[in-house]
Amino acid sequence: MKLTEHISAARPAEGELAVFYLAQAGFYFKTAKGKTVCIDPYLSDCCERMFNFKRMVPALMMPDELQTDWLVSTHSHADHLDPDLLECAKLKPETRFTGSTDCLPVYRRHGIASGRITVLAAGESLTVDDIEFRAVYADHGELAPEAVGFLITIDGITVYDTGDTCYCPGKIMNSLGEINVDIMIVPVNPAFGNPGHENAVRLGALIKPQVLIASHFGMFIEHGGDPGSFLEYARKTLPEAITPIVMAPGELLIYSEEYGIKEMKTLKQDEIYNE
């Protein structure tokens, strides 16, 4: 089975969330009711074409294979808002799009109907089908001044994806408020304004999720990022209540609202890439 088939076959129970890692900053969530959310997937080679940033991790699926109810983008950079993927996703009427405000001209350029689009600035939110999307503060500097992080609450489970951001704990904590985070996703690369592994762990220590997942590593040489050092530093410094995780591309994590991490399953290469 290909990864798309594993996603289709995933059946999280009530009170659980299936989390698939799509490499780079991409994650795919599936609920017990079959609702799906995909955030920041990079599935094409557009960054090599546009910037000469060569892909170092094979795509887990082709852009036209992605099926999702929601395609979420923390900002408009091509490795978070893949233009080749947009061309495919716009042909799937079930897919809706939400992203930071700088994503709007990209959506329009690709001819996506306005009724399928919601853009959110920090502090704004959207709730549809019992899924809440709340944009929160992120600082990606002049590279993407409108970038945001996202709090996504699905069936009582709250995922916080910081998006690309420097280490600015005061502003981030003020933006999050008192919400309890179950799963936190944070970049561990230090390039282009991201926090690097130590500051990623420090931010996790302040927010106190049950699970802290590394992202934004391995795809491009230019981005850097050392997930091994992230794990080592996290295990030395984080309290036992926070579990640091580095997921392999295509790996599945089942998170339970009651028990935390219920299951992790790493797919073999031939399970992802072969028919």
Secondary structure, 3 states (H helix, E strand, C coil): CCHHHHHHHCCCCCCEEEEEECCCCCEEEEECCCCEEEECCCCCCHHHHHHCCCCCCCCCCCHHHCCCCEEEECCCCCCCCCHHHHHHHCCCCCCEEEECHHHHHHHHHCCCCHHHEEECCCCCEEEECCEEEEEEECCCHHHCCCCEEEEEEECCEEEEECCCCCCCHHHHHHHHCCCCCCEEEEECCCHHHCCHHHHHHHHHHHHCCCEEEEECCCCCHHHCCCHHHHHHHHHHHCCCCCEEECCCCCCEEEEECCCEEEEEECCCHHHHHCC
